[in-house]
Amino acid sequence: MSGLLVVISGPSGAGKGTIVKRLIKEGVYALSVSATTREPRTGEEHGREYFFTTREDFEKLRDDDNLLEHTIYLGHYYGTPFKYVKEQIANSNVVILEIEVDGALQVKEKFPDSVLIFVTPPSLEELERRLVERGTEDTATIKSRLAKAKIEMQLIDRYDYIVVNDIVDLAAEKINAIVTAERLRPTRCKQEELC
């Protein structure tokens, strides 16, 4: 089967990370590793959680157009190196990027064959409940995340697919079905091979 780049994004609290972990566990997918200029946290390894790099090296990657997408968050650069993604796709692997909406739209612009999947909770009320139950943020941060979610949901029509994450296993199954269908498109199959 042909390789594929799948971008998964959606609001904080939608369950993207949980779904991606479930998909990666199946062994069918390759998780893209982002580059960052922030320092590694305890237990993090270069090339596993992130490619840790200097600001100068990151800017060179960006300026040489070697990043699929990039952003600045809390004063540090984050971005997706294009080389790794291209290598994985050339080897017929399915690469997953779990990134913010802005980054997803950058990827689609640079790599039109990518498949964008927006993961959403069943409702904003459910999203708020999940954010509160995580217990990791104060009320102001939760309100900020909900406001951002409303903005992100206005861009949902820029995505190829929407997956409602009500039950994690079911959401993962839906993404697997999307990936299988996309890999079987005649336009993705090489003529010398049968999909």
N, C-alpha and C positions, 0 to 999 in steps of 0.2 A: 504494500500500500504506500501511497505517497506521504511525505512528511507534511506537517501542518503546524501553523502557529495559532494558538488559541489564547485569547486575552480575556481574562475574567476580572470584572470590576463591579462595583456597586457600593452602596453606602456602608459606612462603618457599622458593624452589628448585623449585617445581612447574613453572615456566616460563610463568607468567601474562603477564609483561611481554613475553616473546618472542612469544607468541601474539597479544597485543593489538597489538603493532607490525605483525605480519603482516596482521591484520584491517584496521587503519587504512590500511595501504599500498594495500589494494584500493579505497579511496575510497568504500565503501558506508557506513561508520560515522563517527560524530562522537564523538571522545573528550571526555568531560567534563573540564573543567579545575577543579581543586580550589582553594579559597582556603586561605591559610596566613598565619600571623603571623611565620614565620621570614624572615630576610633572604634576598634572591636570591643564588644562587651565581654565579660568573663564567659568563657566557654565557646565563644564564636571562633570559627576558623576561616581563614582566607580561602575563598573558592567554594566554601560550603554555604554559609549564610549570605556572604557578600564577597565581592572582590574589593578589598580595602585598598584605597589608592590615595595619592596626594591630590591636592587641589589642581596643581599644575598638570599632572597626568590626566586627570578627569577632563580638564578644559581642552587638552589636546585631543582626547577622544571625541569630545563634542565638536570642536572646531574642524576636525578632519572628517566629520559626518560618519563617525563609527558608532553612534548610539541610535537605537531605534526610538528612544524617548528619554527625556530627562526632566528633572525638576529640582528645586531647592526646597528643603524642608528643615525647619529649625536651624538654618544657617549652614546646612551641609548639602552637597550635591548627591543626588541619587539618579541612576540611569541604567538602561538595559544595553549592554554591549551587543552589537549586531553580529559580530564574528561567531560567537557561540551559537546563537539562534540559527544562523545560516548553516553552520556545520551540522547541527542536529537535524534540520529539515533535509539537508542533502543526504543524510543517512536514514531517511524515511521515518524519523521519530516525530512524535507529537510534543511540541514544546508548549508549556503553560506559563503565561505571565499573569501574575496577580498584581495588578497596578490600579492606580487612581484613574478616574474618568478622563482627566486631561491627558494623561500619558497614553491611555487607550486610543484616544483620537489622534494623537501624534503617530502611534504605531500604524493605524489604518491608513494614514496619509503616506507614510514611507513604505509600507508593506501592504498594498491593497488586498492581497490574497489571505491576509489574516482573518480569523473568525472572532468577532467580538461578542461576548456573552455577558449580559447584565444580570447579576444575581440580586434579587430583591426579597425582602421579607413580605409576608402576606399583606401587611398594612403598616402605616406609620405608627399606629398604636403598639403593634407587636415589636417594631423596631425600638421604640422607646422602652418597652418592657425589657427587651434583651440588653439594652445599654445599661439600664438601671441594675438589672440582676448580675451583670458582670462585676459590678462593685469596684471598678478600677478608676472611675472618673467622678468628679464632683458635678453638681447640678448645672453649673454654668457650662461646663464642657459638654455635657449631654445635650443641652439646648443648642449649643454651637454645632454639634454633630447632626442633630435633627434638621437644623436650618440648612446645613450643607447637603444633607440627603435630599431635601426638597429641590435644591438647585440641580443636583446630579440627576434626579429622576426626570427633570425637564429635557435631558439629553438622551433619554432612553431610545428615541427613534433613530439615533445614529448607530445603534447596535444591530447586529444580525439576528440575535436571539435574546429572549428574556426567560430566565428560569426563576420561578418563585421557590424560595427555600423555606418550606413549611416543615419538611422532614428531610434531614440531611441525606439519608440513603437514596431517597427518591430524587432529590436534586442532582446527586452524583450520577444516578442512572440516566437522567435526562441529558446531562452533559455528555456522558458516554455515547448516547444515541446520536446527539448532534455531531460529535466528532466522527463517529462511524459513517454517518450519512455524508458529511463533508469530504471525507477521504475517498468515498466512492463516486464522487462527481466525475463524470467523464473528462471534464476540463482539467482535473487534477491528476488523472492517471497518465502515465507515460505510454505511448503507443506500443512500445516493445514489451510491456508487461500487462498482465491482466490484474485488475484491482482485486 
